[in-house]
């Protein structure tokens, strides 16, 4: 169940942590998750004193922010649409460009990004955390990056997307329970619409992604013709020891390189990680740059460009597109 932790609940969680024997914070998963929730929702930890992780990932919006591009500390606008944090895996590509392989490595990056939490260096963020008495009491006098990352990771992995109409049908095998439109939409999703080629339905609880990177045909035209200059800019950033994420979130052209910014492989130009479709109807706008405003527009976009990529145009009637949308809405959870 989605939840928002309030100030009173946060204080109670910390009190509970203080009752644990010394050294238990790092090794008690539930305690870590409670502390991670407090860190996640604490606006004092932004460099401007009013920005938290929840500023871009609100539980009310399936842990997105409803904006085209996210806005960080000091009202600085980034280059990315905030993806949902529900159903994350601790392992596998993180961020739209997959620049980190583990969630634990990814969770601290926003703290040291001027376009997110606003700090210039992670040491500044850790000092801000250490300035709050409750965190010193929970972590000890020395607060290190690993402990903070561990708590945040535990919290994010504890988030439960709940059970959708599709989940109930998938578990029981009774797809008629979703309703006729959604059932027909599922058939289109797996068949003529070709959606399941990237948004796979497999395993005990399908994630609706393939962990791969694909060309979304969004925004790439703006950088065509000056890829070499952007590549040189990336190389200079690496040579200076600067995190790529800072450049990605501050330069729209660099952001459009997608996976290429990480791998430098030509086939990765403009390729982005396949997002999960869970709660997709609640997470508009869409795409890595938030340029597609509605679910209906996203369906049309995907059908057109998927057909171009395969060399076989996908033709769905208006009614079939509506049915496909009904299926996608069956992936929403309470």
N, C-alpha and C positions, 0 to 999 in steps of 0.2 A: 504494500500500500504506500502510495506517495505521502510524504508528510513534510511539514516545515517545522523546524525546531525553533521554539521561541526563546526569549531571554530567560524566563523562569526555568524552562526545561533544560536549557544549556547549563544554568547554574547547578541545578540538581544533578546533571550528568557529571559535572566536575566534582561535586561533593562526593558522589559515588566513587569516583576514581580515587579520591584522596583516602577513602576508607580501605582501599586495596593495600596489601603488603608492598613494601618498597620493591620496585623493579617490575611490578606486574603490568604496568601500563603497556609496555612494548609487547607483551606476550598474550594479552587478553583481547581476542578479536572483537568481542562486543564492546568492551571499553574503548578500544581504539576507534571503532565505528562511531560511538557517541562523541568522542573528542573530535573526530574528523568532521562530523556534522556541525559542531560548533565552529570549527575553523572555516568550513565552507560558507557558513552564513554570516560570518563576522565582518561587517563593513569597516570596522576599525583597522583592519589589516591592509586595506588599500593605501597607497601612498598619499591619497587625498583624504583619508579617514572616512570615506563614504562609499567605498567600492568593495564588494565581496565576490567570491566565485558565483554566488547565487544571483549577482547582478546580471550575468549573461546566461545563467542556467537556472531558471525559476521552476520550482516544482509545479506551479500552476499551469505551466506551458510544456509539460513533459520534459522539463529541464532544458528548455531553449529560452529565447528572449523575445521572439516575435518580431525582431528587427531584421531589416535587410542585411546590414552589417552591424556587428556588435560594437558597443560603446564602452570603453574602459574608463580608468581613472582620469580625472581632470577633463572628462567628456571627449577624450581622444577616440576617434573613429578608426577601427581597424579595417581589414580587407576580407574578413571571413564572416560567413553566416554561422551562428552558433549551432552545432549539432546537438541532438539530445544525448544525455548521459545515461539514459536507461539501458540496461542490458549490456553494459560494458564487459569486456574480457580483460583480465589482468595481463594477458599476453597477446601479441599481434599488433598490427600497425595502428598507431594512434595519430590523431589529427587528420585533416583532409589529405595531407601529402604523405602521411605515414612516417614522419621524420623521427619518431620514437617507436621502439618495439615493445615497450612495457608501459603499463599504466603508471607504475611507481615512478618511472623516469619522466613521464609526461605531466604529472600533477603539479610539479613545482615550477614548470616553465612560466605559467601566467604570472606568478609572483614577481619574476624578474624581467617582465616585458613591459616597457613603457605604455604600450597600447592596451594592456590588460589591467593588471593590478597596479601598474605604474612605477614600480621600483626599478632602479637601474641595475642593481645587483641582488643576488639572493641573500647576501649578508644583510642588506638593508631590510629585507622582508623578515628574516629571522630575528633581527633586532626589534622590529615592530611587534612580532609575536611575543618575544621575551619581555617586552615592556608591559604586557598585561599580566597581572599577578596570578590569575587563574591558570594561565598556561605554564608559568614557572612552577606552580604547585603540582600541575599534572605531569609535566615533562621532567621537572628537576631544574636546577640552576643553569645547567648547560643544555640549551635546546639546539639540536642539530637537524640538518636537512633530512636525514634518513627517518627520524622519528616523526616529523611533520608529514613527510611523504607517506609513511606507513599508515598514519591515522587517516589521511585523506583517501588513500587507496581503499582502506577497509570500509570507509563510509560509502564510496562510490560503488563498490562491489556488493554492498548490502542493499542497494536500491532495488526494489522489486517492481517491475512493470505491471504486475497484476495479471489477471486472466482475461483475455479478450474473447469475443464470440468465436473467433477463429480457433483459439486455443482449446476451447471446450469441444468444438467440432472435431478438431484434429486428434484430440485425446480419445474421443469416443468413436470416431469414424462416421459420425452422423452429420454429414455436411449440410443436410437439409435444414438442420437447426439454425443455420446462419440466415436463412431466408433465401427465396428463389433468386433475387438479383445478385446477392453476394456469392451464392453458389455458382451461378453462371459466370460471375466475374472471376472466380477462382479458376474456372476452366479456361477462360481467356488468358489469365495471368500465366498459367502453365503451358498454354498452347499458342494460339495465333498471335497474341501480343508479345510473346517472347520475353516477358519480364523475368521469369524464373531462371533465365540463363545467367543472370547476375545476382538477382535477389532470390537466392536458393531457399527452397523449403525442404529441410532435412533435419534429422536429429530429433531428440526428445522435445526440445523447445526451439523451433526454427528461429534463426536470427535475421533471416531475410537479407543476408549479404553473403558475399563470397570471399571477403578479405582481400580482394584484388583491387586494381586501379584501372579505371576506364575513362575514355574520352567522352566528356559530357557535351561537347560542342557548345560551350558557354564561355564567352569572354576571350577566347583564344585569338580572335581576329585582331584584337587591339595590340598584340605583341608580335604578330607576324611581320617579318622583315627586320627585326632587330634582336633576334635571339642571341647572337654572338655577344653583343654588348651586355645583355643581361647575364650571360654566362660569366663574363669577365667580372661583373659586379659581384656575383656569387663567389667566385674564386678569391676576390679581394677580401670579402667578408670572412671566409674560412681562414685565409692566411692571417687575418688579424685576430683570430680566435674568438670571433663574435658568434653567438648562437644564430643559426639560420632563421629561427622563428621570429626573431626581432625584425629582420629584414622582410620576411614574408608578410608580417602584419603591418608594416609601415609603407610598403611599396606595392601598389596595385599591379604593376607590370610583373614584378617578381612573383607575386601571388598567383598570377595566371599560368606560371610555368608548371604548377602542380607537382607531381611526383618527380619531375625532372630536376627540381631544385635540390632534391635529396640524392638522386642517383646519377645525374648527368647523362642518362641514356636517352638517345633520340626518341625511342619508342615511348618514353614516359612524358614527352612534351604534352602539357595540357591534360594529363591523366590525373584523376582524383579517386580516392577510396570510395568504394561502394557503401553508401549509408544503409543502416537498417531501415526497414519500413514500418517498424512497430510505432504506433501512435502517429503515423505520418499525417493524418488529417488534422492533428493538433499542432503541427510544427512548421506551418507556413511562416515565411516564404521559403523557397527551396533552392537547391544547388549550393555549391561552395561559396558563391557570391551573393546569394539571396535574390537573384535576378528574376526568378519565376514566382509570381505572387500567389497563385492559387493551386490547389490540388488538380483542378481540371486543366489548367494551363500546363502543369507538370506532366500530366498524362499525355497531352497532345505533343509536347516537346519530346518526350521519351519515345513515343511511337514513331515520330517523324525521323529522328536521328538514329534510332535503333534500326529502322528500315534502311536508311542510307548506309549504315555501317555493314549491314549484312548483304546489301545489294538486292534485297527483296522488300519492296515497299510494304508496310503493314497498314492495311486498310480496315479500320473498325468503324462501324456505323455510330451515329450519335447515341443510339440505344446501347450498343456494346460498350462505348466509353463510359456511359452512366453506370452500367453493371460493373465494369472494372473499378470505378470509383466506390461503388457499394462494397466490393470486396475489400478494398484498401481501408475503408472505414470500419470494417469488421476487425481490424487489427488494433483498434483503440482499446485502451483499458480504462477502468474507472479512475 
